[in-house]
Amino acid sequence: MTLFADLLSTVFERRFRSSEPDTNDTRPIEALCLDLVGASGEVTGLASARAILTRFVGMSDADKLAFFRHLATEMDISPEAVRDSLAAYEARPGRASYRAFMSAAEPPRQELIRRLNQVPGATGALVRMRADLLRLSDGEAALEALDQDFRHLFASWFNRGFLVLRPISWESPAHILDKIIAYEAVHSIDSWDDLRLRLEPPDRRCFAFFHPAMPDEPLIFVEVALTGGIPGSIQALLSPDRMSATPDQADTAVFYSISNCQAGLAGISFGNSLIKQVVADLSIELPGLRTFVTLSPIPGLVAWLEETGLPYDVNDPERMRALAAHYLLHAKDGRGRPRDPVARFHLGNGAEVHALHADADTSDKGRAQSGGAMVNYLYDPAAVAQNHERYATDRAIPAPAEVRTLAALSDRIPA
């Protein structure tokens, strides 16, 4: 960790030293929320905030849903007040009229969440609270508006300036390694021996973002393999019998697994910053690296093939590669974006669809979701910014001629 990160952690640790919550306050949680928003004293506010957070943890799902609905309806903005304050600002722009408009336009529940966050350990508790909100909301419009308030605040609290990049190694604390096993979402880690094979060899790296307010909880992590050339099979890449390249011999860094760890931070983007930072750090550590790619699943491929009725055979590698290329380049969602979620992530970060591989993931999950196919997304530092801009403005999907030719063959290869 850098000196700045150490200082941040120290600040948060000092801030978190506090007394136990007052368990004698039996008022309804709605009354506690009203008291917290109106509190003018720090001690009174902290007591109410601790009581709310403690009470929430012990609630049933039904009570949590009722609490969220209370925040969504009773602590919402007043449209009439917003209209009146906006009219006053339009009539006479100035500091006072603008402040009045901003006050009216911000729902009281945002200030409630801010004040809850003053409690020791509250940031993690609020992340878990939002995870409950996402789990229970079921498309309810008022609750979606409440979620926007959480997202608005979290986007500020978890911005890149506060995130700390840490390497994860076999020597990392056991409680962190245990969470890497638990949070791995792409290629499951079946045992501590399996984890050791991903962290200990010199041709393996792992990096995670942490936040000083949640020092023992990784937010997102990426697993990296250092190789000679671009791999086309996850089995070969993870095989304990593989021929390992020494770091100074490697010319390629392969991001083969990226896992978000906190359900309550869904929609708060870390992946772009993580990949860029890791590319920068590895380039300094290993100047011989020339290529930065992923080896990624194509999780929506089989569902799309079955939905469209296109015939496929996982034992026909030529056809699977062609269908995968067509899917990545041409299948869209309702907003005109690539249908595949992993493709949206990497293309939005400025990568290109570089190469397709059949029979590349023979696990049950890989067969069921991707028909065994995988894709390399290339992160070319010289092209990432341009690719990102073209994707953001025109939904352009960069890909070499070989991939485009492969996609065009998909309807001409016999089933």
SVG drawing of the C-alpha trace seen along z (x, -y; Angstrom):
<svg xmlns="http://www.w3.org/2000/svg" viewBox="-47 -38 60 71">
<polyline fill="none" stroke="black" stroke-width="0.4" points="0.0,0.0 1.1,-3.5 1.7,-6.1 -1.5,-7.8 -3.4,-4.6 -1.9,-4.0 -3.0,-7.5 -6.5,-6.9 -6.8,-3.6 -5.5,-5.3 -8.2,-8.0 -10.9,-5.5 -9.7,-3.3 -9.8,-6.3 -13.2,-7.4 -14.5,-3.9 -13.7,-3.8 -17.0,-4.3 -19.3,-3.0 -21.7,-0.2 -25.2,-0.9 -28.0,-1.9 -30.2,1.2 -32.6,-0.5 -34.1,-2.7 -37.3,-0.9 -38.9,-3.5 -40.0,-2.4 -37.3,-2.5 -39.3,-5.2 -39.1,-7.4 -35.4,-6.8 -34.9,-7.9 -36.9,-11.1 -34.8,-11.8 -31.5,-11.2 -32.4,-13.5 -33.4,-16.2 -30.5,-15.7 -28.3,-18.8 -25.9,-17.2 -23.3,-14.6 -23.7,-12.4 -27.5,-12.2 -27.2,-11.6 -24.7,-8.8 -26.9,-7.1 -29.9,-7.1 -27.7,-5.9 -26.3,-3.0 -29.7,-2.0 -31.1,-2.0 -28.3,0.0 -28.4,2.5 -32.2,2.8 -32.0,3.3 -29.7,6.3 -32.1,8.2 -35.2,7.6 -37.0,10.2 -37.2,9.7 -40.8,8.4 -39.7,5.8 -36.8,4.8 -39.1,4.3 -41.5,2.2 -38.5,0.1 -37.4,-0.5 -40.9,-1.4 -41.0,-3.9 -37.8,-5.6 -39.1,-5.5 -42.4,-7.2 -42.2,-9.1 -38.7,-10.5 -39.1,-11.3 -38.9,-14.7 -41.9,-17.0 -42.6,-17.6 -44.5,-20.8 -41.6,-22.1 -39.2,-21.3 -41.4,-23.2 -41.8,-26.2 -38.1,-26.4 -37.1,-26.0 -39.5,-28.8 -38.0,-31.0 -34.5,-30.3 -35.6,-31.0 -37.1,-34.3 -34.1,-35.4 -31.0,-33.3 -28.7,-33.6 -27.0,-31.7 -30.1,-31.6 -32.5,-30.5 -30.2,-27.9 -29.5,-26.5 -33.3,-26.3 -33.8,-24.5 -31.0,-22.0 -32.4,-21.3 -35.9,-20.7 -34.5,-18.5 -32.6,-16.2 -34.8,-13.6 -34.4,-13.5 -33.4,-9.9 -30.1,-10.9 -29.2,-12.8 -30.3,-9.9 -27.9,-7.6 -25.1,-10.1 -25.7,-10.4 -25.9,-6.6 -22.5,-6.4 -21.0,-8.4 -21.2,-5.2 -18.2,-2.9 -18.4,-0.2 -21.4,-1.8 -20.1,-1.8 -20.0,2.0 -23.4,2.1 -24.9,-0.2 -23.4,1.8 -25.1,4.9 -28.3,2.9 -28.4,2.0 -27.8,5.7 -31.0,6.4 -32.8,3.6 -31.7,5.1 -32.8,8.5 -36.2,7.5 -37.2,4.6 -38.5,6.8 -38.9,3.8 -41.0,1.7 -40.7,-1.8 -40.5,-3.7 -37.8,-1.3 -35.8,-1.8 -35.8,-5.5 -34.5,-4.7 -31.8,-2.6 -30.7,-5.6 -30.0,-7.5 -27.8,-4.6 -26.0,-4.5 -25.5,-8.3 -23.9,-8.2 -21.8,-5.1 -20.5,-6.4 -19.0,-9.3 -17.8,-7.2 -16.2,-4.5 -14.7,-6.7 -11.2,-5.8 -9.5,-8.3 -10.4,-6.3 -9.7,-2.8 -6.5,-1.0 -5.0,1.6 -3.3,4.4 -1.6,7.5 -3.0,10.8 -0.5,13.6 -0.2,16.9 1.3,14.9 -1.8,12.7 -3.8,13.0 -5.9,16.2 -9.2,14.3 -8.5,12.4 -7.6,15.6 -10.8,17.3 -12.8,14.5 -11.0,14.8 -12.2,18.4 -15.7,17.4 -16.1,14.5 -14.5,16.2 -17.4,16.0 -15.9,17.1 -13.8,20.2 -14.5,21.7 -11.7,22.4 -12.4,25.8 -9.8,26.0 -6.9,24.3 -4.6,26.3 -6.4,24.9 -6.0,21.4 -2.3,22.0 -1.9,22.9 -3.4,19.6 -1.3,17.4 2.0,19.0 3.7,19.8 5.9,16.9 3.8,16.7 0.6,15.9 -0.7,12.6 -3.8,11.4 -4.9,7.8 -7.8,6.5 -9.3,3.1 -10.1,2.3 -11.7,-0.7 -10.3,-2.1 -13.7,-1.9 -13.9,1.9 -10.2,2.9 -11.0,6.7 -13.4,6.9 -12.2,7.0 -14.4,5.0 -13.3,6.6 -10.3,8.7 -8.6,9.9 -6.5,13.1 -3.6,12.8 -1.5,15.4 1.9,14.4 2.4,16.4 4.3,16.7 1.6,16.0 -2.1,15.7 -3.9,18.8 -7.1,20.3 -8.1,22.8 -8.8,22.2 -8.0,25.8 -4.5,25.5 -4.1,22.1 -5.0,23.5 -3.5,27.0 -1.1,27.9 1.0,29.6 1.3,26.6 4.7,25.4 5.2,22.2 6.9,19.1 9.2,17.2 8.0,13.6 10.9,12.2 10.2,14.5 6.5,13.8 5.3,11.5 1.6,11.6 -0.5,10.8 -3.8,12.7 -6.8,11.5 -8.6,14.8 -11.0,14.0 -12.6,10.8 -14.9,11.1 -17.1,8.4 -17.3,9.2 -20.0,7.0 -23.6,7.5 -24.5,4.1 -22.1,2.3 -23.7,3.6 -23.6,0.9 -20.7,-0.9 -17.9,-0.4 -14.5,0.7 -13.4,3.0 -12.2,0.3 -10.0,-1.3 -8.8,2.0 -7.6,3.3 -6.0,0.0 -4.1,-0.1 -3.0,3.5 -1.8,3.0 0.2,-0.1 1.7,1.7 2.7,4.8 4.2,2.8 6.5,1.2 7.3,4.4 7.8,6.5 8.8,4.3 8.9,7.4 5.1,7.6 3.8,6.6 0.2,8.0 -2.6,7.6 -5.7,9.8 -8.5,11.6 -9.5,15.2 -13.2,14.7 -16.4,16.7 -19.4,15.9 -22.1,16.5 -25.1,15.6 -24.2,17.6 -26.1,20.8 -29.2,18.9 -29.2,16.8 -28.7,19.8 -31.6,21.6 -33.8,18.5 -33.1,17.8 -33.3,21.5 -29.9,21.5 -28.6,25.1 -25.3,25.7 -23.1,28.6 -20.5,28.1 -18.5,30.9 -18.3,28.8 -15.5,26.3 -15.6,24.5 -19.3,23.7 -19.1,22.8 -16.4,20.3 -18.4,18.8 -21.6,18.6 -19.7,17.1 -18.2,14.4 -21.6,13.6 -23.2,13.4 -20.5,11.0 -20.5,8.7 -24.2,8.6 -26.5,9.8 -27.9,6.7 -30.0,6.0 -33.0,3.7 -30.8,0.7 -28.6,1.5 -25.7,2.7 -24.0,6.1 -26.3,8.7 -23.5,10.5 -22.8,8.9 -19.1,9.7 -18.7,8.2 -20.4,5.0 -18.0,4.8 -14.8,5.2 -15.9,3.3 -17.1,0.4 -13.5,0.4 -12.0,0.0 -11.0,3.6 -11.5,5.3 -12.9,8.7 -9.6,10.3 -9.9,14.1 -12.5,16.9 -11.8,20.4 -14.0,23.5 -13.7,26.3 -11.9,23.8 -13.9,24.3 -15.0,27.9 -16.4,27.4 -20.1,28.0 -20.7,24.3 -18.7,23.5 -20.6,26.0 -24.0,24.9 -23.5,21.1 -21.0,20.8 -21.0,24.2 -17.4,24.4 -16.4,21.3 -14.2,18.5 -12.9,15.2 -9.8,13.0 -10.5,9.3 -7.4,7.3 -6.4,4.3 -4.1,2.3 -3.0,-0.7 -2.6,-2.7 -6.2,-2.1 -8.2,-1.8 -9.2,-5.4 -10.3,-5.5 -12.1,-2.2 -13.9,-3.4 -15.1,-6.7 -16.3,-4.9 -18.2,-2.3 -19.7,-5.0 -20.9,-7.2 -21.7,-4.7 -21.7,-1.3 -18.8,-0.4 -17.3,3.0 -13.6,3.2 -12.5,6.6 -9.8,7.8 -10.7,9.0 -10.4,12.6 -13.1,12.3 -15.4,10.4 -14.9,13.0 -15.6,15.7 -18.9,14.0 -20.0,13.8 -19.5,17.6 -21.9,18.4 -25.0,18.7 -23.0,20.6 -21.5,23.4 -23.7,26.5 -25.4,27.4"/>
</svg>
